[in-house]
Amino acid sequence: MKALLCMDFENDVVHPDGKVSGKGYAAYNAEHNTLATLRAVQDRFRDSGLPVVHVRVGFSPSYAEQPKGSPLMGKAHEFGAFDLSGWGTDFLDEVAPQGDELVITKHRVGSFFGTPLELARLIWS
C-alpha cells in the first residue's frame, strides 16, 4: 500500500518564526512553493483513499527523550525547540492533518526508529 509521509512540516522547522527556520527551511519552502505543492499531493492521496501520515520531531517539556549527543537535535533544549507543549510542534495550517490522519512524533532524525512507522512499514509493505 502507498502512503504519503509529510515530514517535519511543523512550525519550529518551516514557519519563518520557528526556532530552527533560520537554517533555511522556511526560505526554501517559500522559494519553491513547497507548501502548495504538498497540499496538492495530500489532496490527491486523500481523494484516492490513500493514507496521509504526518511526522514531526518533538520532545516532552522535560526533554527526557532528546538525544543530547545528537549533532542535529542535541541543543534543542537550550533554546526550547521542538517542545510538544508549545506552538513549535504544531503543523502548518496549509498542510495540517485532517480528520483522523495519523500523526507520528519522532525523537530522532530517522522517522522509523522507535516510532509506529517502524511497524507500519512492515504492515504496508
C-alpha positions as CSV (number, residue, x, y, z in Angstrom):
1,M,0.0,0.0,0.0
2,K,1.1,3.5,-0.7
3,A,1.1,6.2,1.9
4,L,2.2,9.9,1.8
5,L,4.7,10.8,4.6
6,C,4.6,14.5,5.3
7,M,7.9,15.1,7.2
8,D,8.6,17.9,9.6
9,F,6.1,20.4,8.3
10,E,5.9,21.9,11.8
11,N,6.3,25.5,12.9
12,D,9.7,25.2,14.5
13,V,11.1,23.9,11.3
14,V,9.3,25.7,8.4
15,H,7.5,28.7,9.8
16,P,9.5,31.9,9.4
17,D,9.3,32.4,13.2
18,G,10.2,28.8,14.0
19,K,13.1,28.0,16.3
20,V,15.2,26.4,13.6
21,S,13.8,28.0,10.5
22,G,16.9,30.2,10.3
23,K,18.7,27.1,8.8
24,G,16.9,28.0,5.6
25,Y,13.9,25.7,5.6
26,A,11.3,28.5,5.6
27,A,13.1,30.3,2.8
28,Y,13.4,27.2,0.7
29,N,9.7,26.4,1.1
30,A,8.8,30.0,0.1
31,E,11.1,30.0,-2.9
32,H,10.0,26.6,-4.2
33,N,6.3,26.8,-3.3
34,T,6.6,23.6,-1.3
35,L,3.5,24.0,0.9
36,A,1.2,24.5,-2.1
37,T,2.8,21.5,-3.9
38,L,2.5,19.3,-0.8
39,R,-1.1,20.3,-0.3
40,A,-2.0,19.3,-3.8
41,V,-0.3,15.9,-3.3
42,Q,-2.1,15.5,0.0
43,D,-5.4,16.2,-1.7
44,R,-4.7,13.6,-4.4
45,F,-3.9,11.0,-1.8
46,R,-7.0,11.8,0.2
47,D,-9.2,11.8,-2.9
48,S,-7.8,8.3,-3.7
49,G,-8.4,7.0,-0.2
50,L,-4.7,6.6,0.5
51,P,-3.2,7.4,3.9
52,V,-1.6,10.7,4.6
53,V,0.7,10.5,7.6
54,H,2.2,13.5,9.3
55,V,5.6,13.2,11.1
56,R,7.0,15.8,13.5
57,V,10.0,15.9,15.8
58,G,9.2,16.7,19.3
59,F,10.1,16.2,23.0
60,S,8.2,16.5,26.2
61,P,8.8,19.7,28.2
62,S,11.5,17.9,30.2
63,Y,13.3,16.9,27.0
64,A,13.8,13.4,28.5
65,E,13.6,11.8,25.1
66,Q,16.1,14.2,23.5
67,P,19.3,12.7,22.2
68,K,21.7,15.2,23.9
69,G,24.6,13.9,21.9
70,S,22.9,14.4,18.5
71,P,24.6,16.9,16.2
72,L,21.2,17.9,14.9
73,M,19.0,17.9,18.0
74,G,21.4,17.9,20.9
75,K,20.9,21.5,21.8
76,A,17.1,21.8,21.2
77,H,16.5,22.0,24.9
78,E,18.8,25.1,25.2
79,F,16.5,27.2,23.1
80,G,13.2,25.5,23.6
81,A,12.9,23.9,20.2
82,F,10.5,21.0,19.5
83,D,8.7,21.3,22.8
84,L,5.5,19.3,22.4
85,S,3.6,21.5,24.8
86,G,4.0,24.6,22.5
87,W,3.3,26.1,19.1
88,G,6.6,24.9,17.6
89,T,5.5,21.3,17.1
90,D,2.1,22.3,15.6
91,F,1.8,21.6,11.9
92,L,1.5,24.5,9.5
93,D,-2.2,25.2,8.7
94,E,-1.7,24.8,5.0
95,V,-0.6,21.1,5.3
96,A,-2.0,20.1,8.7
97,P,-3.6,16.7,9.4
98,Q,-7.3,16.4,8.6
99,G,-9.8,14.2,10.4
100,D,-8.2,11.1,11.8
101,E,-5.0,11.1,9.8
102,L,-2.1,9.5,11.6
103,V,0.4,11.8,13.4
104,I,3.8,10.4,14.4
105,T,6.1,12.1,16.8
106,K,9.8,11.1,16.4
107,H,12.6,11.8,18.9
108,R,15.4,11.2,16.4
109,V,16.2,12.3,12.9
110,G,15.0,9.0,11.5
111,S,11.2,8.7,11.3
112,F,11.1,4.9,11.5
113,F,13.4,4.5,14.6
114,G,11.3,3.8,17.7
115,T,8.0,5.1,16.2
116,P,4.8,3.4,15.0
117,L,6.1,3.9,11.4
118,E,8.6,1.0,12.1
119,L,5.6,-1.3,12.4
120,A,3.5,0.4,9.7
121,R,6.3,-0.1,7.2
122,L,6.0,-3.9,7.8
123,I,2.2,-3.8,7.5
124,W,2.1,-1.6,4.4
125,S,4.9,-3.4,2.5
